[in-house]
Amino acid sequence: MSPDDVFFAEWRARGGGERRSLARARRLLELLDASTASAPVLTVVGSKGKGTTAMYASAYLAAAGLRVVSVTSPALRANRERIRVNGTAISDATLSGLAARIAQALRSMPDRRESPGYLSPVGLFTIAGVLHARDIEADVIVLEAGMGGASDEVSLLPPHTVAITEIFAEHVGVLGDTPAEIAREKAAVTSSRTQAVLSLPQQPAVQQAISTVIRARTTRPMEAAPSTTGTAPRMDTAPNNETTDTAASSQPKTELTNPEPVTTPPSPTHSNGATATTEPNASPRADIKLGDIQTAKRQAGDAEVREAEVREAETAEVEAELKTTETEAQAEAE
């Protein structure tokens, strides 16, 4: 059985109008002894830009000396890219090993006739990422929500920090009927354990909806970014495609409670004409090059294009499900 057979089996076998099941995902986490994340979780929700945000956050944390496992979707070339360690995709062998453990746990799951709903591919990759984070003793886990917030599998892992990207009308009728309702559903990924919530500028109704949910579910205020253009975040660590996840996981760890700061004076290759140097004791990976930043921006753009394509496919799928449900309801009425 290939990894894809494990991650996509229930989704491919789903019935008309059948929805993904958080109850089944929760049970699977219990069987894998992974109900609680082994490291602080940063969860990214929103309608657009989640993957880019997760990538930049992971790069910042890795540049600070932390070992970061990130789970994003979709993949650009291969599904192993959905799970990364300090920006580097895990190996095929690692993904196969994670899939085998999940497949074994699935044999103990209740029959789907007794436990309706299916395990979504995005949710299963999230679970696999959490398992891998525990295996390599990661310092931080960055999770990109698949669709929604409270209804997404990421909600099963209470986040330490939540980042909210722009929210607008998407998956209407599934996540909510208005942008404000959709915002409430996504913001509900927060929990009493959440210590920080950051948001991009939002429409007034969306901003109000998010604030209301956060006040009800956490004791922390929300910090919203100012509505100015600003400059793109700097990536201190560029992905190295030749580095394996094993090599990344073998790097010395730094405790999250006291991360070693990375000092990077300005560089002459930057637009401001300054010079960048690396501290003697700092990792050489902290050296900034304009080409690395441009490459990261291109990768971010590719990820956003792919994300938009998948969102269109998901929307078509949801519309088909709604149409099927309406047809069934009309048939019952007749």
Secondary structure, DSSP 8 states (H G I E B T S, - for coil): --HHHHHHHHHHT--TT--B-HHHHHHHHHHTT-SS-SS-EEEEESSS-HHHHHHHHHHHHHHTT--EEEE-SS-SS-GGGGEEETTEE--HHHHHHHHHHHHHHHTTS--TTTS-SB--HHHHHHHHHHHHHHHTT-SEEEEE-SS-STTSGGGGS--SEEEE----S-SBTTTBSSHHHHHHHHHTT--TT--EEEE----HHHHHHHHHHHHHH-SS-EEE--SS-------SS---TTS-HHHHHTS----TTS---------TTSTT-------TTS-GGG---HHHHHHHHHHHHHHHHHHHHHHHHHHHHHHHHHHHHHHHHHHHH-
